[in-house]
């Protein structure tokens, strides 16, 4: 049996072929009124679109939550120009924190937290099959999912991060149960990242192929302010 790495490296994902199924993108907020648009983490225009099956699964997850909670979706489909800037931002942060690391070391770590642009292994969000989600309370505020860690401490990024407070661990359990019931799969290095249909999903579930490749909405026009080579910046209050 194939041993699955929690890091899901590009070197392994590239062996998962993609057979595009042609499923369209839909606006998940229009598709499922129970979903909530989560507060942005970075300064760029977030698109509210995913593949139709993913929208259905998000809706099922939202309906599976206890009444005291809401499912907040930070992002689904993401264009390449934003992905490139996010990768640069992650690279810059790790380089500043570890100036003695070689480029090989940096690449290995950065690739774990931000997908590189790769023709054989497209970034999950570029396929419309990946989403970043958070558990919100009834007032649409994020509940604690990482204490006692700081939000930038990558030790808390792992879904099964050790040492979490009881409340944070319980909130993760609630989110995991709903998303799993909805039919999504989790990237174990990031508790907020879930997907269906992409290479990560195929890799986790042992499928022979992915069904989603790179896609772009018809007549898509990027926000002019986002067309820059600068790293993305954190949004105010993040």
WOZIFEN-V170435 format. One record per backbone hydrogen bond with DSSP energy under -1.0 kcal/mol. CO is the residue of the C=O (numbers start at 1). NH is the residue of the N-H. If there is no record, write none. Layout:
co-><CO CO>
nh-><NH NH>
This chain:
co-><5 9 9 10 12 13 17 24 26 27 28 32 36 41 42 48 49 50 51 52 53 54 55 56 57 58 59 60 66 70 71 72 73 75 79 80 81 82 83 84 85 86 87 88 89 90 91 92 93 94 98 102 103 104 105 106 107 109 110 110 123 124 125 126 128 129 131 132 132 134 135 136 137 141 146 147 150 153 154 157 158 165 166 167 168 169 170 171 172 173 174 175 176 177 178 179 185 187 188 190 192 193 194 195 197 197 198 199 200 201 202 202 210 211 217 223 224 226 233 235>
nh-><8 12 13 14 15 16 210 52 50 31 32 35 73 235 44 28 77 26 55 56 57 58 59 60 61 62 63 64 69 136 36 134 38 132 83 84 85 86 87 88 89 90 91 92 93 94 95 96 97 98 101 106 107 108 109 110 111 112 113 114 126 127 78 215 51 196 194 74 75 72 143 70 140 137 149 165 153 156 157 191 161 169 170 171 172 173 174 175 176 177 178 179 180 181 182 184 195 190 159 193 133 187 131 185 211 212 202 203 204 205 206 207 19 21 220 226 227 228 43 238>
